[in-house]
Amino acid sequence: MTIVVTAQALLFDMDGTLVDSSAAVERTWRRFCARHGLDPAVVLAGAHGQRTAETVAEHAPPGTDVAAETAWLVAQDIADTRGTVALPGAAELLGQLPGDRWALVTSAGRELAERRMAAAGLPLPEVVVTADDVRRGKPDPEGYLRAAARLGVDPRATVVFEDAELGLRAGRAAGGWTVVVGPHGGDAAVGRPRITDYRDVACVGTGDALRLTLPVRLPAPVPA
C-alpha cells in the first residue's frame, strides 16, 4: 500500500529510526549492568528512546552518583560505534531533502549523535535537537516542538518518524503525523502507518511543502 503525504518538514528520531546502533547500545548497557549487578533484560527493555540519565536514575542502586554514571555511559557510547549502520534507504532519502526541511530529534547527547550519524554515513541537518537541548525527554513533546520552531514550521504540519513508544508518544503530543519505523507494537503504534525502512520512500519539494510517498504496511487495527 502506498500513501502520499504533504508536510512542511520531516522530523526524525535517530537510534532505531535512521541508525541501527542496537549492537553498540546493548554492549554499553550490559557493561553498566555488570558494574551494578543488574539484569540486562530489565534495563534494556526500558532504555530505548529514553535519555541515559533517566535510565540510570531508574535502575541504579541507591547511593549511585547518577551524574557520574551517566558520564561514564556516554563516554562508553562515544567510544564504541562498532556495527553502527544506517537503515536501508536512509541515506538516499535524506539526500533528497532540503537542509532546512528536516531535523534530528534524539534522546542522545550532541557528541554521541554526531558520532553515530557519522559512523552510519549519514549527514546532520541544520537543526539537531538532542538530550542536551531539552529540560524534559521523550515522551514529553518538547524536543519535537523545539525542532519545528527552529525550522519555522507548524508542528502539526510535520511528519515524525519514530521506532519506540516514548518517541511516538512525543511526536503525537507535539501534533506531528507519526510514522512507525520497524516492528514496535506498543500502544502508541496502534493505527499508525508503518514502514520497515526507507527503501522506496521518496520525497520531492512542491513550493513551500514536501510531497512524501510512503510504501506503508497497513496500520494495526484499534482494539475493540
Salt bridges, closest charged atoms under 4 A:
ASP13 OD1 - LYS138 NZ 3.02
ASP15 OD2 - ARG116 NH1 2.96
GLU26 OE2 - ARG30 NE 2.91
GLU54 OE2 - ARG51 NH2 2.87
GLU58 OE2 - HIS59 NE2 3.79
GLU69 OE2 - ARG35 NE 2.86
GLU69 OE2 - HIS36 NE2 2.81
ASP77 OD1 - ARG116 NH2 3.19
ASP80 OD2 - ARG27 NE 2.80
ASP80 OD2 - ARG31 NH2 3.16
GLU114 OE2 - ARG110 NE 2.80
ASP140 OD2 - ARG136 NE 2.99
GLU142 OE1 - ARG136 NH2 3.69
GLU142 OE2 - ARG146 NH2 3.13
ASP154 OD2 - ARG156 NH2 2.86
GLU162 OE2 - LYS138 NZ 2.71
ASP163 OD2 - HIS48 NE2 2.47
GLU165 OE1 - HIS184 NE2 2.69
ASP197 OD2 - ARG199 NH2 2.49
